Amino acid sequence: MNGETHPPAVQHMAQHVLNQLQEHRSRYPPSLRPTPLFVGVQGPQGSGKTFLTSRLRTHLSSPPHALSVTVLSIDDLYLPHSGLQSLAESHPNNILFQGRGQPGTHDVPLGTSVLKNLKKINDVDAGAVDIPFFDKSLFNGKGDRVSHGETVKGPVDVVVLEGWCVGFFPTSKELVEERWKQPVPTLEPDIFDMKTFVSVDHVLAVNERLKRYVEWWDALDAFIQIKGPSSAQLSIIYKWRLQQEHHMKAKNGGKGMTDDQVKIFVDRYIPGYVFFGDGVTIGLSGSEGAETERLPSWIGKGLSVTIGDDRELLHVSNF
């Protein structure tokens, strides 16, 4: 499959990765095999990030590039069903923890271990790395981790970590409370009302757990962010996710969520975007303790891909 058969967004993404890979390799002496280039890919529900990442992998793996590319989805790092159940039961009033999705519903030690092993997979004595797999169809759609994920052997050129909250950073209690008072940007109150949906304490509980994810983000060398037009960045997610569900149901005989269920599904993610989403470009800001400000490691190596209503490419920029 040559580059011309891929969507324009994928071609821009591929060129960004190739540029970053060249720079990454240039920092190593010829006698030393470089570690893989770690690339974060973040995009909202329904934006097509999984599709674009899959096409990116195909593009980079094919001639003339013929790179070895490993993709790790944050969705495959969820807690097992029993862990998700325990979290929900211990926070019965926090809708954000009722089911998978939010920071706090992932197995952080597992993700750290997988990333560390992938980081050293090009070492002479490195073994194979097992990539976890989370089957979302189990337990009536609540999902569970299963043992038959992909096994990766070196050498690996590029590792992609993709997910809706990749690169989201925790912030301070003060900043959460300040944002709580503001209207939700690019979203009409009749679509989503933050104050009737969650409490500020629920958001702070997620913020606390998000602190553990920063060690994952520290592994990243470069970044790609997929987003909607600035005037409709949040409202468009509802449209995209609904289209996605209708498309799936048209192919499988109508199995899936109702339109109302899709809306509730997206609702649970909106607080994440509102309170933590700008971490992709600003990193740690207003956080407590000595380390009050810290830009992400990928600043200067980031690509922003803006897509429209029908996921057509609008423009790209660097950050």
MOMOWO-V759122 format. One record per pair of residues at least 4 apart in sequence whose ideal C-beta (glycine too) atoms are under 7 Angstrom apart, sorted by the first residue. I is the first residue (numbers start at 1). J is the second residue. Records with the same first field share a line. If there is no record, write none. Layout:
I: J + J
This chain:
1: 5 + 58 + 62
3: 11 + 59
6: 10 + 11 + 55 + 59
7: 55
8: 12 + 313
9: 13 + 52 + 305 + 307 + 313
10: 14 + 52 + 55 + 56 + 59
11: 15
12: 16 + 303 + 305 + 316
13: 17 + 52 + 56 + 224 + 303 + 305
14: 18 + 56 + 59 + 60
15: 19
16: 20 + 224 + 303
17: 21 + 39 + 60 + 158
18: 22 + 65
19: 23
20: 24 + 37 + 221 + 222 + 301
21: 25 + 37 + 157 + 158
22: 26
24: 34 + 37 + 221
25: 34
28: 32 + 34
33: 122 + 155
34: 122
35: 119 + 122
36: 118 + 121 + 122 + 156 + 157 + 158 + 159
37: 157 + 158 + 221 + 222
38: 159 + 161 + 219 + 220 + 221
39: 158 + 160 + 220 + 221 + 222 + 223 + 224
40: 161 + 166 + 167 + 220 + 223 + 298
41: 49 + 53 + 160 + 162 + 166 + 224
42: 163 + 164 + 166 + 167 + 225 + 280
43: 47 + 49 + 164 + 226 + 227
44: 164 + 237 + 273
45: 164 + 237 + 240 + 241 + 266 + 269
46: 237 + 240 + 241 + 243 + 244
47: 226 + 240 + 307 + 311
48: 52 + 311
49: 53 + 162 + 226
50: 54 + 162
51: 55
52: 56 + 226
53: 57 + 71 + 160 + 162
54: 58
55: 59
56: 60
57: 61 + 69 + 71
58: 62
60: 65 + 67 + 69 + 158
61: 66 + 67 + 69
62: 66
67: 157 + 158
68: 155 + 156 + 157
69: 157 + 158 + 160
70: 118 + 152 + 156 + 159
71: 160 + 162
72: 76 + 114 + 131 + 159 + 160 + 161
73: 162 + 163
74: 106 + 161 + 162 + 163 + 165 + 166
75: 134 + 163
76: 131 + 132 + 133 + 134 + 149
77: 106 + 107 + 110 + 111 + 132
78: 84 + 100 + 105 + 106 + 107 + 134 + 143 + 145
79: 83 + 84 + 87 + 105 + 106 + 107
80: 144 + 145
81: 85 + 138 + 139 + 142 + 143 + 144
82: 86
83: 87
84: 88 + 99 + 100 + 105 + 142
85: 89
86: 90
87: 91 + 97 + 104 + 105
88: 97 + 98 + 99
91: 97 + 205
94: 202 + 205
95: 198 + 268
96: 102 + 198 + 202 + 206 + 268 + 271
97: 102 + 104 + 105
99: 142
100: 105 + 143
101: 105 + 268 + 269
102: 206 + 272
103: 165 + 168 + 206 + 209 + 210 + 213
104: 206 + 209
106: 111
107: 111
108: 112 + 212 + 213
109: 113
110: 114 + 132
111: 115 + 216
112: 116 + 215 + 216
113: 117
114: 118 + 129 + 131 + 132
115: 119 + 216 + 219
116: 120
117: 121 + 129
118: 129 + 156 + 159
119: 219
120: 126
121: 126 + 129 + 152 + 154 + 156
122: 126 + 154 + 155 + 156
126: 154
128: 151 + 152 + 153
129: 152
130: 149 + 151
131: 149 + 150 + 152
132: 145 + 149
133: 146 + 148 + 149
134: 143 + 145
135: 143 + 144 + 146
136: 141 + 143
137: 141
138: 143 + 144
139: 143 + 144
152: 156
161: 166 + 220
162: 166
164: 269
165: 272
167: 217 + 223 + 279 + 280 + 296
168: 210 + 272 + 276 + 277 + 279
169: 214 + 276 + 279 + 283 + 284
170: 207 + 210 + 211 + 276 + 287
171: 175 + 176 + 207 + 275 + 276 + 285 + 286 + 287
172: 286 + 287 + 288
173: 177 + 204
174: 178 + 286
175: 179 + 286
176: 180 + 200 + 203 + 204 + 207 + 275
177: 200
179: 274 + 275
180: 200
184: 192 + 194 + 234 + 270 + 274
185: 234
186: 231 + 232 + 233 + 234 + 235
187: 191 + 192 + 234 + 235
189: 193
191: 235 + 238
192: 197 + 267 + 270
193: 197
194: 198 + 271
197: 267
198: 202 + 203 + 271
200: 204
201: 205
203: 207 + 271 + 275
204: 208
206: 210
207: 275
210: 276
213: 217
214: 218
217: 296
218: 297
220: 297 + 298
221: 298 + 301
222: 298 + 301
223: 280 + 298 + 301 + 302
224: 303 + 305
225: 280 + 302 + 304 + 305
226: 305 + 307
227: 233 + 304 + 306
228: 232 + 233 + 236 + 307
229: 233 + 306 + 308 + 314
232: 236
234: 270 + 273
236: 240 + 309
237: 241 + 266
238: 242 + 263 + 266
239: 243 + 309
240: 244
241: 245 + 262 + 265 + 266
242: 246 + 259 + 262
243: 247
244: 248
245: 249 + 256 + 257 + 262
246: 250
247: 251
248: 252 + 256
249: 254 + 255 + 256
257: 261 + 262 + 265
259: 263
260: 264
261: 265
262: 266
263: 267
266: 270
269: 273
270: 274
271: 275
272: 276 + 277
273: 277
278: 282
279: 283
281: 319
283: 294 + 295 + 296
284: 291 + 293 + 294
285: 293
286: 292
287: 291 + 292
295: 299
298: 302
299: 319
302: 318 + 319
303: 316 + 318
304: 316 + 317 + 319
305: 316
306: 314 + 315
307: 311 + 312 + 313 + 314
308: 312 + 314
